[in-house]
Amino acid sequence: MLTSTDFRGLLNERFLRNFFPVPATNTLKLGQKTADFELPDITNNRQVKLSDYRGKQPLLLAFTRIFTEKQYCPLCYPHIKAVNENYERFTEKGVEVLMITSTDKQQSQQIIKDLGLKMPLLSDPICNSFQTYEVGQALGAPLPAQFILDREGHLRFKHLFSFLSSNAEIETLLNAIDQL
C-alpha cells in the first residue's frame, strides 16, 4: 500500500550511502557481455546468479527504486505494477524478468505480499549490482534502469533514468525482446 506520511525505516545506511546524486552513466555498449552478480530472490526463496541463465534464456533486468516497504518512488510504482501485470507476456517470449530492489529481505517480503508480485524480486540493500550497472543514485536510493540481455549475457537494450523517461514502457521492452 502506498502511503505518503509513514517515513519509518527510510533513514538508514542505504539511504545515506545513496543520498548524493550520481547520474546514470552506464558505459556498457550494446553487444557487450555484462557483469555477473548473485542476489537472493525473495519471491522464490533462492539465490539467483546471472551466469546461471547464460546459454539458456534472455533476461530483463529491471532495476527499480523503492525506498521502504511503505515508500515507493512515484515514478517507479506504476512501472513495477505494469511489469508485474505483464510478466506472462515476457515469459511467453522466453524471457525471465528479474526485478532488482535495494530494499532488504524483510522489506522485500512485504513488497511482494502487498503488490502480489509474480516475478522474482532480487534484494540488493548494499546496492552492488546497481553500482556495477552504473544506474546512478539520488535522494536515498539508486535510480531505475532496464537492461535486456540475450541468452549469452550480451547487452541488447538499455534504458537509463531521465526525467523525461524514468522507465522504459512495457511495449518498448517487448519490442526490444522481439529484436533478439
Buried (B, 14 or more C-beta within 10 A) or exposed (E): EEEEEEEEBBEBEBBEBBEEEBBBEBEBEEEEEBEBBEBBBBBEEEEBEBEEBBEEBBBBBBBBBBBBBBBBBEBBBEBBBBBBEBBEBBBEBEBBBBBBBBBBEEBBBBBBEEBEBBBBBBBBBBBEBBBBBBBBBBEBBBBBBBBBBBBEBBBBBBBBBEEEEBBBEBEBBBEBBEEB
